[in-house]
């Protein structure tokens, strides 16, 4: 999802193309994970492979916030989000 947004910012893709990439990523995540918590654990664990300790700690904090704060989209939206085709 991050790379899809970067592609738009850099002029390599349109917003419509990025939206399709994001939806494809969402659909794939829904096939692999059963909840936002499982998704977060995987993302944080994966960050250990390519982030320094600061990046890991920041992602861990962000995931914890998304999983616990009442106004978080991860709390407000069911997993997976929307129709999975």
N, C-alpha and C positions, 0 to 999 in steps of 0.2 A: 504494500500500500504506500509506503514511504517512497519507494522507487517510482511508482506511478505518479505521485505528486511531483517528484523531482523532474520527471520527464516532461510534464506540462510546463513547469517553471523554466526549464532549459529550452523549451520550444521543440522538443523531440516528438511530442504527441499532443493530441487535443484533449480537452476535458472529457469529451465523450469516449475517447479511447482509454483514458485513465479510469473512467467509471467502469468500463467493461473489465479492465484488469483487476480492479478492486472487487467487483462482483465475483470474478473467477476465483480470486484468493479467498473470499468469504465462503464460496461453495466448497472449495477444497478443505478449508478449516472445519466446516461442518461435517465433512466425511471422516475427519481424523479425531476431533475433540468433541466431548459431550457437554462441555460447559465453559463459561468464561474463565473459571478457575483453572481448568486443564489447559486452556489456551495460554493463560498467563504463566503458568509453571513452565510450559514449553518455551515460551518467549524468553523468560528470564534465564532458564537453563541454557538455551542456545546462545544467549549473549555472552556467556562465559567463554565461548569459542572465538569470539571476535572483538570483544570490548575489553578495555582496561578496567581496573577495579572501580573507577569512578563511573564509567558507563554502566557497569553492572549494578552498582548501588542505585544510580538514578533510575534505571529501568525497574528495579525491584520496588523502589518507592512509588513510581508511577503506577505499576501494576497493583500494588497494595491500595493506593488511592482509588483506582478505578473499580476495584472489587469491594470497597467499603463505604465510600462516600455516597450519600443518598441521591444526589443529583447526577451521578455518573451514568453515562450511557450503558455501561456494562451492568448496572443495577436496574436501569429503567427498561432495557430491551432484552427480550428473551434470546437465548442462544439456540440455534442460529437465528439471525435476523432476517425476516422477510421470506419470500418464496424461494426455495432452493430447487433449481431446475435441472 
